[in-house]
């Protein structure tokens, strides 16, 4: 059996109190990453005492903290973290989410078996007793179907925290877009779907999410700007039906925010 590939975990962070819990979920993996890179872009850099605590928590794993200017955003933070990674594959994780224990092992087993460039796991929200309250699981369907869904301003589960990608492919696709005020996860997925890279959907690799299914994204006033840019960017990649539906939904959201 081929050895599992080396993988880096990149965690953009605003310095939330949940960061230690997120790092602990990486430490508990049945297959440990070669390196963990936390990229701080909050109002203040992570203080030395907290960095020391994270280093102690990480145990034998290589752990690095990068400090960026305040509120550089998740796209820049992820891209910078990926650039500093030495591993062939990168797993992204948000600082308020957690990998389930076999997440990285399951992803790396699929890489060893099939060699995909991009892998997406499942996003699950759990009750206090650990049972699943809701979940978003992606399935292997024609790319144009997923693209049409994303073009209509919907997201069935393409996130940043449930993404593993070959580093060279990540930068061939120019990483997460830095010209959007929101929706960078959806935009990166659209870039993946319109390229010739290979994709695997690994439903058994789960990430426990704590944001209630996109609550923050739904509340963002700049979402309509992102939707307009993505309408233009992928105009030639979708059907006229999806174009018209997307424009109609965008107009409704724009008028609603102007009222």
Number of C-alpha atoms within 10 A of each C-alpha: 5 7 8 16 16 16 26 27 25 28 29 30 26 23 21 10 10 16 21 18 15 19 25 17 18 25 20 14 16 14 19 20 22 17 20 26 22 27 28 27 23 19 13 14 19 20 9 9 9 12 16 12 11 19 17 12 16 19 11 12 16 13 19 17 19 17 16 18 13 13 15 15 20 24 23 19 26 24 20 18 25 27 15 13 20 14 17 14 24 28 25 22 26 25 24 23 23 24 25 18 19 19 24 25 18 18 28 22 15 17 21 14 12 12 15 17 20 22 22 27 27 25 26 21 20 14 9 7 6 8 10 12 10 13 18 17 19 18 16 10 9 9 14 15 12 20 23 20 16 22 25 20 21 14 18 15 22 24 22 22 27 26 21 27 22 21 23 16 17 21 14 10 15 13 21 24 19 16 10 17 16 22 21 21 19 24 24 20 23 24 19 20 19 14 12 9 14 14 18 20 20 20 16 14 22 27 25 21 21 15 12 10 16 11 9 9 13 10 9 11 13 16 19 20 16 18 24 16 14 21 21 10 13 17 14 10 17 17 11 11 9 19 19 12 14 23 17 13 14 20 14 12 15 17 9 9 11 6 5
